[in-house]
């Protein structure tokens, strides 16, 4: 099982908190997280600190938050989001 499949599994099995601090997800990982967040209804807290998401990943996560109604805590610190992604 690759990391994308594992991430999707975590986000579809009722996890309430997920700490992905410093996992080197990059923009590809940010986009994968965003896709999973669009349909997730259980996650309350997500830590994505220090993953190098960049502006592309930041934009994707922000877009996912438009439909995600369960997340109440999100840490995006130290991700080089830039003005476009932040």
MMTF fields as JSON, N, C-alpha, C and O atoms, coordinates in Angstrom:
{
  "mmtfVersion": "1.0.0",
  "mmtfProducer": "UNKNOWN",
  "numBonds": 343,
  "numAtoms": 344,
  "numGroups": 86,
  "numChains": 1,
  "numModels": 1,
  "chainsPerModel": [1],
  "groupsPerChain": [86],
  "chainIdList": ["A"],
  "bondAtomList": [4, 2, 8, 6, 12, 10, 16, 14, 20, 18, 24, 22, 28, 26, 32, 30, 36, 34, 40, 38, 44, 42, 48, 46, 52, 50, 56, 54, 60, 58, 64, 62, 68, 66, 72, 70, 76, 74, 80, 78, 84, 82, 88, 86, 92, 90, 96, 94, 100, 98, 104, 102, 108, 106, 112, 110, 116, 114, 120, 118, 124, 122, 128, 126, 132, 130, 136, 134, 140, 138, 144, 142, 148, 146, 152, 150, 156, 154, 160, 158, 164, 162, 168, 166, 172, 170, 176, 174, 180, 178, 184, 182, 188, 186, 192, 190, 196, 194, 200, 198, 204, 202, 208, 206, 212, 210, 216, 214, 220, 218, 224, 222, 228, 226, 232, 230, 236, 234, 240, 238, 244, 242, 248, 246, 252, 250, 256, 254, 260, 258, 264, 262, 268, 266, 272, 270, 276, 274, 280, 278, 284, 282, 288, 286, 292, 290, 296, 294, 300, 298, 304, 302, 308, 306, 312, 310, 316, 314, 320, 318, 324, 322, 328, 326, 332, 330, 336, 334, 340, 338],
  "bondOrderList": [1, 1, 1, 1, 1, 1, 1, 1, 1, 1, 1, 1, 1, 1, 1, 1, 1, 1, 1, 1, 1, 1, 1, 1, 1, 1, 1, 1, 1, 1, 1, 1, 1, 1, 1, 1, 1, 1, 1, 1, 1, 1, 1, 1, 1, 1, 1, 1, 1, 1, 1, 1, 1, 1, 1, 1, 1, 1, 1, 1, 1, 1, 1, 1, 1, 1, 1, 1, 1, 1, 1, 1, 1, 1, 1, 1, 1, 1, 1, 1, 1, 1, 1, 1, 1],
  "groupList": [{"groupName": "UNK", "atomNameList": ["N", "CA", "C", "O"], "elementList": ["N", "C", "C", "O"], "formalChargeList": [0, 0, 0, 0], "bondAtomList": [1, 0, 2, 1, 3, 2], "bondOrderList": [1, 1, 2], "singleLetterCode": "X", "chemCompType": "L-PEPTIDE LINKING"}],
  "groupTypeList": [0, 0, 0, 0, 0, 0, 0, 0, 0, 0, 0, 0, 0, 0, 0, 0, 0, 0, 0, 0, 0, 0, 0, 0, 0, 0, 0, 0, 0, 0, 0, 0, 0, 0, 0, 0, 0, 0, 0, 0, 0, 0, 0, 0, 0, 0, 0, 0, 0, 0, 0, 0, 0, 0, 0, 0, 0, 0, 0, 0, 0, 0, 0, 0, 0, 0, 0, 0, 0, 0, 0, 0, 0, 0, 0, 0, 0, 0, 0, 0, 0, 0, 0, 0, 0, 0],
  "groupIdList": [1, 2, 3, 4, 5, 6, 7, 8, 9, 10, 11, 12, 13, 14, 15, 16, 17, 18, 19, 20, 21, 22, 23, 24, 25, 26, 27, 28, 29, 30, 31, 32, 33, 34, 35, 36, 37, 38, 39, 40, 41, 42, 43, 44, 45, 46, 47, 48, 49, 50, 51, 52, 53, 54, 55, 56, 57, 58, 59, 60, 61, 62, 63, 64, 65, 66, 67, 68, 69, 70, 71, 72, 73, 74, 75, 76, 77, 78, 79, 80, 81, 82, 83, 84, 85, 86],
  "secStructList": [7, 7, 2, 2, 2, 2, 2, 2, 2, 2, 2, 2, 6, 6, 7, 1, 3, 3, 3, 7, 6, 6, 7, 7, 7, 2, 2, 2, 2, 2, 2, 2, 2, 2, 2, 2, 2, 6, 6, 7, 7, 1, 7, 7, 3, 3, 3, 7, 6, 6, 1, 7, 7, 2, 2, 2, 2, 2, 2, 2, 2, 2, 2, 2, 6, 6, 6, 7, 7, 1, 7, 7, 3, 3, 3, 7, 7, 1, 1, 7, 7, 2, 2, 2, 2, 7],
  "xCoordList": [0.859, 0.0, 0.903, 1.784, 0.69, 1.507, 0.949, -0.122, 1.677, 1.292, -0.04, -0.784, -0.355, -1.637, -2.799, -3.81, -2.65, -3.693, -3.827, -4.937, -2.686, -2.719, -3.41, -4.207, -3.095, -3.716, -5.221, -5.994, -5.63, -7.058, -7.736, -8.851, -7.066, -7.608, -7.802, -8.844, -6.801, -6.891, -8.045, -8.752, -8.226, -9.243, -10.646, -11.614, -10.765, -12.093, -12.513, -13.588, -11.692, -12.013, -12.288, -12.029, -12.8, -13.275, -12.237, -12.548, -11.015, -10.011, -10.479, -11.026, -10.263, -10.639, -9.442, -9.615, -8.23, -7.013, -5.983, -5.866, -5.234, -4.182, -2.991, -3.114, -1.845, -0.626, 0.345, 0.916, 0.527, 1.444, 2.645, 3.242, 2.998, 4.112, 5.396, 5.816, 6.009, 7.334, 7.446, 8.35, 6.524, 6.548, 6.974, 6.96, 7.353, 7.822, 6.783, 7.116, 5.531, 4.451, 4.577, 4.216, 5.081, 5.207, 3.847, 2.81, 3.86, 2.601, 1.713, 0.491, 2.323, 1.555, 0.789, -0.374, 1.45, 0.795, -0.297, -1.346, -0.049, -1.068, -2.325, -3.44, -2.136, -3.272, -4.011, -5.24, -3.272, -3.885, -4.689, -5.793, -4.128, -4.841, -6.118, -7.185, -6.001, -7.156, -8.27, -9.441, -7.917, -8.925, -9.659, -10.88, -8.91, -9.526, -10.395, -11.443, -9.971, -10.729, -12.091, -13.037, -12.181, -13.441, -14.612, -15.746, -14.351, -15.438, -15.37, -16.26, -14.328, -14.166, -15.163, -15.39, -15.761, -16.731, -16.372, -17.134, -15.234, -14.897, -13.7, -13.635, -12.765, -11.53, -11.808, -12.452, -11.315, -11.495, -10.206, -10.245, -9.059, -7.77, -6.754, -6.59, -6.074, -5.085, -3.84, -3.914, -2.697, -1.426, -0.592, -0.139, -0.395, 0.405, 1.682, 2.287, 2.083, 3.265, 4.511, 4.744, 5.306, 6.627, 6.581, 7.322, 5.712, 5.608, 5.94, 5.865, 6.304, 6.659, 5.532, 5.762, 4.309, 3.148, 3.215, 2.688, 3.858, 3.954, 2.603, 1.588, 2.599, 1.353, 0.316, -0.875, 0.741, -0.197, -0.932, -2.147, -0.186, -0.804, -1.705, -2.778, -1.264, -2.069, -3.383, -4.427, -3.326, -4.54, -5.51, -6.716, -4.986, -5.826, -6.498, -7.687, -5.736, -6.302, -7.375, -8.442, -7.098, -8.08, -9.372, -10.46, -9.259, -10.449, -11.246, -12.477, -10.541, -11.214, -11.981, -12.997, -11.503, -12.17, -13.531, -14.349, -13.768, -15.073, -16.183, -17.341, -15.827, -16.841, -16.714, -17.683, -15.538, -15.333, -15.945, -15.594, -16.85, -17.527, -17.107, -17.576, -16.241, -15.887, -14.581, -14.427, -13.652, -12.335, -12.428, -12.946, -11.926, -11.955, -10.562, -10.415, -9.533, -8.16, -7.255, -7.226, -6.512, -5.619, -4.332, -4.354, -3.202, -1.895, -1.158, -0.799, -0.937, -0.221, 1.102, 1.673, 1.579, 2.789, 3.991, 4.103, 4.87, 6.14, 5.94, 6.489, 5.143, 4.894, 5.191, 4.853, 5.809, 6.158, 4.955, 5.039, 3.827, 2.6, 2.636, 1.959, 3.412, 3.485, 2.179, 1.238, 2.128, 0.922, -0.241, -1.397, 0.035, -1.024, -1.679, -2.897, -0.878, -1.383, -1.769, -2.375, -1.429, -1.693, -2.833, -3.187],
  "yCoordList": [-1.177, 0.0, 1.238, 1.359, 2.156, 3.354, 4.412, 4.228, 5.516, 6.53, 7.185, 7.563, 7.327, 7.93, 7.031, 7.514, 5.736, 4.791, 4.755, 4.68, 4.81, 4.838, 6.09, 6.032, 7.219, 8.482, 8.414, 8.788, 7.945, 7.817, 6.894, 7.168, 5.804, 4.878, 5.571, 5.421, 6.326, 7.04, 8.028, 8.169, 8.707, 9.742, 9.206, 9.965, 7.928, 7.362, 6.385, 5.793, 6.206, 5.239, 5.861, 5.239, 7.058, 7.64, 8.263, 8.576, 8.452, 9.109, 10.518, 11.222, 10.925, 12.267, 13.213, 14.419, 12.684, 13.485, 12.789, 11.563, 13.583, 13.036, 13.987, 15.156, 13.486, 14.28, 13.826, 12.739, 14.674, 14.375, 15.315, 15.581, 15.813, 16.744, 16.212, 15.087, 17.035, 16.786, 15.435, 14.65, 15.172, 13.926, 14.115, 13.162, 15.336, 15.583, 15.309, 14.784, 15.656, 15.364, 16.144, 15.634, 17.363, 18.191, 18.575, 18.296, 19.219, 19.669, 18.486, 18.559, 17.403, 16.214, 15.666, 15.281, 15.636, 15.167, 16.116, 15.682, 17.419, 18.403, 18.24, 18.358, 17.97, 17.759, 16.476, 16.436, 15.434, 14.169, 14.345, 13.816, 15.094, 15.378, 16.146, 15.841, 17.139, 17.961, 17.123, 17.306, 16.211, 15.35, 14.528, 14.379, 13.998, 13.19, 14.057, 13.608, 15.289, 16.183, 16.555, 16.833, 16.557, 16.952, 16.08, 16.554, 14.814, 13.896, 13.408, 12.689, 13.792, 13.336, 14.031, 15.235, 13.263, 13.843, 13.584, 13.956, 12.955, 12.609, 13.374, 13.609, 13.76, 14.383, 15.758, 16.603, 15.968, 17.248, 18.06, 19.29, 17.374, 18.056, 17.442, 16.223, 18.313, 17.872, 18.734, 19.956, 18.102, 18.804, 18.498, 17.37, 19.509, 19.372, 20.211, 20.512, 20.581, 21.438, 20.838, 19.631, 21.703, 21.358, 20.23, 19.253, 20.373, 19.359, 19.883, 19.132, 21.146, 21.696, 21.63, 21.306, 21.936, 21.844, 22.838, 22.572, 23.973, 24.994, 25.608, 25.236, 26.555, 27.26, 26.325, 26.462, 25.391, 24.465, 23.6, 23.419, 23.071, 22.273, 23.112, 22.667, 24.333, 25.234, 25.602, 25.632, 25.883, 26.214, 25.033, 25.217, 23.829, 22.63, 22.407, 22.092, 22.57, 22.386, 23.448, 23.138, 24.684, 25.757, 25.463, 25.686, 24.966, 24.627, 23.504, 23.523, 22.533, 21.413, 21.869, 21.273, 22.922, 23.417, 24.036, 24.221, 24.349, 24.893, 23.859, 24.214, 22.58, 21.528, 20.726, 20.105, 20.729, 19.961, 20.725, 21.88, 20.089, 20.752, 20.214, 20.716, 19.214, 18.601, 19.137, 19.15, 19.571, 19.994, 21.316, 22.306, 21.323, 22.545, 23.045, 24.173, 22.223, 22.628, 22.159, 20.978, 23.12, 22.814, 23.594, 24.821, 22.885, 23.521, 23.436, 22.349, 24.595, 24.664, 25.425, 25.861, 25.582, 26.346, 25.748, 24.528, 26.592, 26.203, 25.293, 24.193, 25.773, 25.001, 25.772, 25.311, 26.926, 27.73, 27.918, 27.693, 28.336, 28.492, 29.691, 29.698, 30.695, 31.899, 32.682, 32.293, 33.775, 34.613, 33.949, 34.221, 33.085, 32.402, 31.304, 31.133, 30.568, 29.412, 29.709, 28.87, 30.901, 31.22, 32.113, 32.478],
  "zCoordList": [0.0, 0.0, 0.0, 0.851, -0.95, -0.983, -0.027, 0.552, 0.135, 1.122, 0.781, 1.686, -0.498, -0.876, -0.449, 0.061, -0.66, -0.258, 1.264, 1.792, 1.973, 3.438, 3.958, 4.894, 3.341, 3.729, 3.518, 4.401, 2.368, 2.069, 3.082, 3.526, 3.445, 4.436, 5.779, 6.416, 6.205, 7.487, 7.492, 8.49, 6.376, 6.313, 6.042, 6.085, 5.766, 5.544, 6.639, 6.549, 7.666, 8.708, 10.071, 11.102, 10.081, 11.322, 12.237, 13.386, 11.766, 12.599, 12.942, 12.093, 14.192, 14.62, 14.595, 14.418, 14.768, 14.739, 13.868, 13.884, 13.103, 12.262, 12.293, 11.927, 12.729, 12.826, 11.743, 11.823, 10.725, 9.631, 9.652, 8.609, 10.82, 10.99, 10.353, 10.622, 9.51, 8.935, 8.236, 8.523, 7.32, 6.561, 5.112, 4.333, 4.742, 3.384, 2.314, 1.252, 2.575, 1.638, 0.329, -0.731, 0.395, -0.794, -1.361, -0.759, -2.529, -3.119, -3.511, -3.387, -3.98, -4.356, -3.148, -3.265, -1.993, -0.777, -0.318, 0.159, -0.462, -0.101, -0.93, -0.421, -2.203, -3.095, -2.726, -2.758, -2.377, -1.963, -0.673, -0.547, 0.286, 1.535, 1.217, 1.749, 0.348, -0.009, -0.622, -0.287, -1.511, -2.139, -1.085, -1.144, -0.125, 0.936, 1.846, 2.31, 2.104, 2.983, 2.395, 3.132, 1.099, 0.454, 0.876, 0.94, 1.164, 1.516, 2.964, 3.417, 3.684, 5.068, 5.98, 5.863, 6.894, 7.835, 9.293, 10.185, 9.554, 10.936, 11.5, 12.707, 10.656, 11.124, 11.726, 11.103, 12.945, 13.645, 13.669, 13.652, 13.708, 13.839, 12.878, 12.819, 12.126, 11.145, 11.25, 11.122, 11.482, 11.575, 10.333, 10.143, 9.496, 8.283, 8.353, 7.324, 9.545, 9.727, 9.085, 9.154, 8.462, 7.914, 6.886, 6.99, 5.902, 4.857, 3.465, 2.492, 3.354, 2.056, 1.041, -0.124, 1.477, 0.595, -0.562, -1.642, -0.34, -1.376, -1.687, -1.097, -2.622, -2.934, -3.552, -3.273, -4.374, -5.022, -3.992, -4.077, -3.023, -1.97, -1.082, -0.675, -0.78, 0.046, -0.608, 0.043, -1.9, -2.648, -2.648, -2.489, -2.826, -2.844, -1.492, -1.43, -0.407, 0.937, 1.191, 1.722, 0.815, 1.014, 0.271, 0.8, -0.946, -1.734, -1.068, -1.074, -0.495, 0.172, 1.401, 1.758, 2.048, 3.25, 2.946, 3.848, 1.694, 1.31, 1.473, 1.696, 1.361, 1.483, 2.772, 3.207, 3.39, 4.625, 5.795, 6.038, 6.511, 7.628, 8.993, 10.014, 9.036, 10.316, 10.902, 12.123, 10.079, 10.547, 11.313, 10.795, 12.542, 13.34, 13.694, 14.166, 13.474, 13.763, 12.629, 12.283, 12.053, 10.944, 11.12, 11.223, 11.155, 11.295, 9.96, 9.507, 9.338, 8.067, 8.206, 7.207, 9.415, 9.665, 8.929, 8.809, 8.449, 7.823, 6.609, 6.543, 5.653, 4.436, 3.157, 2.067, 3.273, 2.09, 1.173, -0.034, 1.764, 1.002, 0.066, -0.962, 0.411, -0.412, -0.361, 0.332, -1.091, -1.071, -1.797, -1.473, -2.77, -3.513, -2.682, -2.723, -1.936, -1.188, 0.232, 0.899, 0.719, 2.129, 2.279, 3.399]
}
